Amino acid sequence: MKIDNRVVEILKKHDISAKISFGQNFLIDKEKIDAIYKIFDNIQSKKIIEIGCGVGTLTYGLINKFSNVIGYEIENKMIKVLKKEYNEKNFHLREEDFLKADLSYVDENTFIVGNIPYNI
């Protein structure tokens, strides 16, 4: 397994470890991350929703490919990380539980992705 140093550095920089109560897991395997990023090449959507952005492993690839990325995150420490690390204009962070969110804006042009927490 090759480790994605960018993700590991973010975890260290912000003193983050996974919280079992949130079902958190952090994707750090570079080969798996790169394989997921390749899947993004096949997505033709104009609007992307990411469930549980965490420290932004998938977010990074999404904001570098798509013009409208909406990320959902409920954990305060992760929200702070996302605000510091990803302030691009095409990234819109929603600080709320995706399972309780108003999704009336979702249409056939919306693609949903996520490294889903284990407790969902």
C-alpha positions as CSV (number, residue, x, y, z in Angstrom):
1,M,0.0,0.0,0.0
2,K,1.2,3.5,-0.9
3,I,0.3,6.2,1.5
4,D,-1.1,9.5,0.2
5,N,1.2,12.0,2.0
6,R,-1.1,14.9,1.4
7,V,-3.9,13.3,3.4
8,V,-1.5,12.1,6.1
9,E,-0.1,15.6,6.5
10,I,-3.6,17.1,6.8
11,L,-4.4,14.6,9.6
12,K,-1.2,15.4,11.4
13,K,-1.4,19.2,10.9
14,H,-4.9,19.3,12.4
15,D,-4.3,16.5,15.0
16,I,-7.1,14.3,13.7
17,S,-7.9,10.7,14.5
18,A,-11.1,8.8,13.5
19,K,-14.1,9.0,15.9
20,I,-15.8,5.7,16.2
21,S,-19.1,7.5,17.3
22,F,-19.2,9.1,13.9
23,G,-18.2,5.9,12.1
24,Q,-15.2,7.8,10.6
25,N,-12.6,6.2,8.4
26,F,-9.9,8.0,6.5
27,L,-8.9,6.9,3.0
28,I,-5.1,7.1,2.9
29,D,-4.2,4.5,0.3
30,K,-2.9,6.5,-2.7
31,E,-3.6,3.7,-5.2
32,K,-7.3,3.5,-4.1
33,I,-7.6,7.3,-4.0
34,D,-6.2,7.5,-7.5
35,A,-8.5,4.8,-8.7
36,I,-11.5,6.7,-7.3
37,Y,-10.3,9.9,-9.0
38,K,-10.2,8.0,-12.3
39,I,-13.9,7.2,-11.9
40,F,-14.6,10.9,-11.7
41,D,-13.5,11.1,-15.4
42,N,-16.6,9.2,-16.3
43,I,-19.0,11.5,-14.5
44,Q,-20.8,14.0,-16.7
45,S,-22.7,15.8,-14.0
46,K,-22.7,19.5,-13.4
47,K,-23.5,19.2,-9.7
48,I,-21.7,16.9,-7.3
49,I,-22.7,16.2,-3.7
50,E,-20.2,14.6,-1.4
51,I,-21.5,13.0,1.8
52,G,-19.1,13.1,4.8
53,C,-16.2,15.1,3.4
54,G,-14.0,14.3,6.4
55,V,-10.6,15.8,5.8
56,G,-11.3,16.2,2.1
57,T,-9.6,13.2,0.5
58,L,-12.3,12.9,-2.2
59,T,-13.1,16.6,-2.0
60,Y,-9.7,17.4,-3.4
61,G,-10.2,15.4,-6.5
62,L,-13.8,16.7,-7.0
63,I,-13.0,20.4,-6.7
64,N,-10.2,19.9,-9.2
65,K,-12.6,18.4,-11.8
66,F,-16.1,19.8,-11.3
67,S,-17.5,23.3,-11.2
68,N,-20.1,22.8,-8.5
69,V,-19.2,20.6,-5.5
70,I,-21.5,20.6,-2.5
71,G,-20.0,18.9,0.6
72,Y,-21.9,17.7,3.7
73,E,-20.0,17.4,7.0
74,I,-21.4,17.3,10.6
75,E,-18.2,16.9,12.7
76,N,-16.9,20.3,13.9
77,K,-13.2,19.4,13.7
78,M,-13.6,18.3,10.1
79,I,-15.6,21.4,9.2
80,K,-12.7,23.5,10.5
81,V,-10.2,21.5,8.4
82,L,-12.4,21.8,5.3
83,K,-12.7,25.6,5.7
84,K,-8.9,25.9,6.1
85,E,-7.8,23.5,3.4
86,Y,-10.5,23.9,0.7
87,N,-11.7,27.5,0.1
88,E,-12.2,27.2,-3.6
89,K,-15.2,29.0,-5.1
90,N,-16.6,25.8,-6.6
91,F,-16.8,24.1,-3.2
92,H,-19.8,24.8,-1.0
93,L,-19.7,23.3,2.5
94,R,-23.0,22.4,4.2
95,E,-22.5,22.0,7.9
96,E,-25.3,19.6,8.5
97,D,-26.4,16.0,8.5
98,F,-27.0,14.8,5.0
99,L,-29.6,12.3,6.3
100,K,-31.7,15.3,7.6
101,A,-30.9,17.8,4.8
102,D,-33.4,19.4,2.5
103,L,-32.4,17.8,-0.9
104,S,-35.1,19.5,-2.9
105,Y,-32.3,21.0,-5.1
106,V,-31.2,17.5,-6.2
107,D,-32.1,16.7,-9.8
108,E,-31.1,14.4,-12.7
109,N,-27.9,16.4,-13.1
110,T,-26.7,15.7,-9.6
111,F,-24.2,13.0,-8.8
112,I,-23.7,11.8,-5.2
113,V,-20.4,10.4,-3.9
114,G,-18.9,9.7,-0.5
115,N,-16.7,7.7,1.7
116,I,-19.7,6.8,3.7
117,P,-19.2,6.6,7.5
118,Y,-19.6,3.0,8.8
119,N,-22.5,3.9,11.1
120,I,-24.7,4.8,8.1
